[in-house]
């Protein structure tokens, strides 16, 4: 592949994301190089998400009636016409050079068989550099220790369309596991590489763990469940990691919010 022939499709699964989608799409509009296409996958939205998305002329909305992030992802990946497929979430804010950095990576022919993922930071709390570093340790290095390779992160990932075609039939269609981790596992099992570039960093929103504790527990249980489903002996470390996240996460968020109120500094877009 060469950079001038590459076509990048960006897929964004959405379900009731009216509070985030404007900033997400505005960040795409501000890119130094525009993508070939942007596919917003409507996973049965009941708010104004789709109406907002349609205001951006470069967006194509595609409906996926089967509820669940893996179904929405698959509809987007199967509909994408680009040579490479980028996947972000509706609350993702990509930096202005994100697309050019991705194209530069795939200009190197040695990366034709590699999926690419990157780090992030939480833009709705303070000390983004520090919380981004913490996110990297848990989302990438801990999982690399458990499974032996980097995993993919759905808020910030890219893969060649040929790779998706090769693995899509084997991916799990369950709503109780981490679909991005599952995808990474299947890519690895099929002989593909996963490259993690911490510098390919995006902003995402940290959802407070005390907003809905029942839903948060369900979400966090997906980590060890995904690992156990695929037979990793250290799956239980995902459960330990969840406990650590709760113990460390709530005081960290509380302290960040307290500092914000003390200095009366407004948050970045949420």
N, C-alpha and C positions, 0 to 999 in steps of 0.2 A: 504494500500500500504506500501511496505518497500523499502528502498533506493536501495537494491541490485536487486530488480525485476523491478524497474521503468525504462521505456524507454522514453527518451525525444526526440521529433522531433522538430527541429527549422525550421520555415517557414519564408522566406524572399521574399516578393513581390518586383519585380524590373521593372523599366522602364527607360532605358538609364542612368545607374548608373556607368558607367565605371570609373568615378573619385573616387568612394567610395568603390566599391565592394571588391577590394583587401584587404584594411585595415580591412573591416568588417569580411571577411572570415579568414584572418590571426589571428584576435582576437579569433575566434572560434577554430582555430588550436592550439592556445596557452593555451587552457583550461586545468585545472588540471584533469578534467574528460570530456571525449569527449561525444558528444550527440549520440543517436542511429542513427539519420539521419539528414541531412541538405537539405532542399528542397528550391531551388531557383526558383521562379515562374516568368517565362518570360512573361511579359505583353506587348508583341509586341516591344521589344527593337530593335532599328535600329543602335545602336553603338556597341562597343566591349564588353559590359557587359557579355554576355553569353560566349563568347570565354574565357574571363578572369576567370569566375566562373568554367568552365570546367577544368581548370588547377589544381583545388583543388580536390584530389581524393575522398574526403568524400562527395562531392556535387552531388546531383541529380537535374537536370534541368527539369522542367515541364512547358509546354506551356499553357497559358490561352489567347485565342484570343479575348475574350470580354474585351474591355478596361475599366479600372476602378479598384481602389484599393480594393473595396469590392469583386469584382469578382476574382481578383488574390488571395486575402486572402482565400476566400472560396475554390478555387481549391487546395490551399496548405493544408488547414485544412482537407478537405475531402480526400486528398491523404495521409495524415500523418498516419503512422502505430504505432506511439508511444502511451504510456499510458497517457502522458501529452504532450501538444503542446505549444511550445514557439514561440512567434512572435516578430521579430525585423525588423527594416528597413535597407536598404542598407548602410546608413551612420551611423549606430549604431556600437559603439565599446564596447563590453561587457568586463568587467574585468575578470581576469583569473579564479576567483572562482565563476563566475555567475552560471554555471551549477551545481556545488556542492552546492551552496546556495539554488538553486531551489529544488534540490533533497532532501535536508535537510528539507525544508519547507513541502514537500509532504510526507516525511517519517512519519509525524504526521497524523494519520488517521483522526483527527478532521478537516483537511484541504481538505478532499476529495471533499467537495462541495464548494470549494472556488477557485476563480480565483485570481491570484497574479500579481501585477504590482509594479513598482518601479520608483524612481526618475531618474534624469539625470542632465547633465551639458553640456554646449556648448563648445566644444574643440577648435573651431576656433576663439574664442575671449578670452580676458584676464579675470582674477578673476573667475576661474571656480567654486570655492566654493560658491561665492556670487551669480553668475548667476544661479547655480544649485538650490540654496535656493529660488530664485525668481521664477524659473520654477516650483518648487514644490508648491508654493503658488497659482499660477494661474492654473496650470494643474490639481491639485488635491484638494486643500483645498477650493478654490473658487467654484469649481463644487460640492464638497461635501456640501457646504452651500446651493447651489441652488437646488440640487436633493435629498440631505439627505444621500448620501453614496458616496464612492469613485468611480471614473470612471476608465476605462482601458486606457492605453496609448500604442498605436500601436508600438512605438519604443522599448518597454520593458514590455512584458506581457506574462503570461503563464496561461493555464487552462487545467484541465483534459479533455481528449478526450470525455469522457462520457458527460461532460457538453456541449461541442460543439454539440454533436449529439442531445442533448435535446433542444437546442435553435436555431439551424441553420435555421430551416424552418421559423422562425418568424422574422429573421433579415431583415432589409431594404436594398434593392439593388439599392441605389441611389448614384450618384456621387457628389451630391451637399450638402452632410451632412458629419459629422465626423463619419466614419464607426466604429472606435474603441469606441467612446462614445455610438453610437447606440447599439453596441454589449453589452456593460456594462449595458445599460438600459434593454435590453432583458434578460440578465442573472439575474438581480435583479427581474424583473417581474416574472421570473420562480422560484424564491425562493432561488437563489444561492447568496453566499457572494462574495464580492470583497475585498481583503486584499491589503493594500498599505504599502510597506516597503521602506521607504526613503533610507535606507542603500543599497538596491538593485539598485545601481545607474549605469547608462551607459552614455557613451559619445555620443553626437549627434551633427550634424552641424546646426548652426543657419543660416538660409537663410536670407540674408539682405533684409529688407523691401523695400529698394529703388531699388532693382534689377529689379523688374517688379511689379509696384504698382497695375496694373489692376488685375494680377493674385493673388497678395497678398490680395487684397480686397475680391476677390471671395473666397479665402481660409478662411479668417477670418469670413466671413459671415456664414460659416458652423456651427460655434459654436451656435449662437442664433437660427439658423434654426433647428438644431437637437433638441434642447431643446423645441422649440415651436411645432415641429412635434409630440413630445411625450406628449404634454399637460402640461408642467411645467409652472406654473404661473409666475415664476421669470425668464422666458426665456430672457427677455429684459436686464437682468444683463450681459448676454453674449455680447450684443452690447456695453454696458458700458465698459466691460472688454477689448473689442477690441480697443476702443478709448484710454484707459489707456495704453495698450501695445504699441500703436503707439507713444503716447506722451512720454512715458518713454523709449521705446525701441531704437528709433533712436539716441537720445543723448547718451545713454549708450553705444551703439555699436561704435558711433563716438569717444567717449572718450577712449574706450578700444583700438581702432585702433591707436589713437594718441599716447597713452602710449606705444604701441608696437613699433611704428616707432621711438619714442624718445629713447627707450632703445635698439632698433635693435635686439630684441629677436625673433627668428623664431617661427612660429605657430606650434602647434601640427598637426598631420596628418589631412588633409582635404579631 
